Amino acid sequence: MYTFIILICTLGMPCFMAGDATTTLYHTPEACVQAGSLKRDEFTRGLVAMGYSLVHSDVRCELAPPSA
């Protein structure tokens, strides 16, 4: 089972990392990346709407800890 981590960097703001705030776990890395990419796109649209310039963004999926 996998969970995603998103990294977003903009001009004028430090880079930040965000994880999946839900308890959803994904069975495959592909499904995890797809869900993480959708969430990243939501974040970046909001930041661009507030006037920030996107420098870099990335989605990574990692194995969830056994207790998750």
Secondary structure, DSSP 4 states (H G I P E B T S, - for coil): -EEEEEEEEETTEEEEEEE--S---BSSHHHHHHHHHHHHHHHHHHHHHTTPPEEEEEEEEEEPPTT-
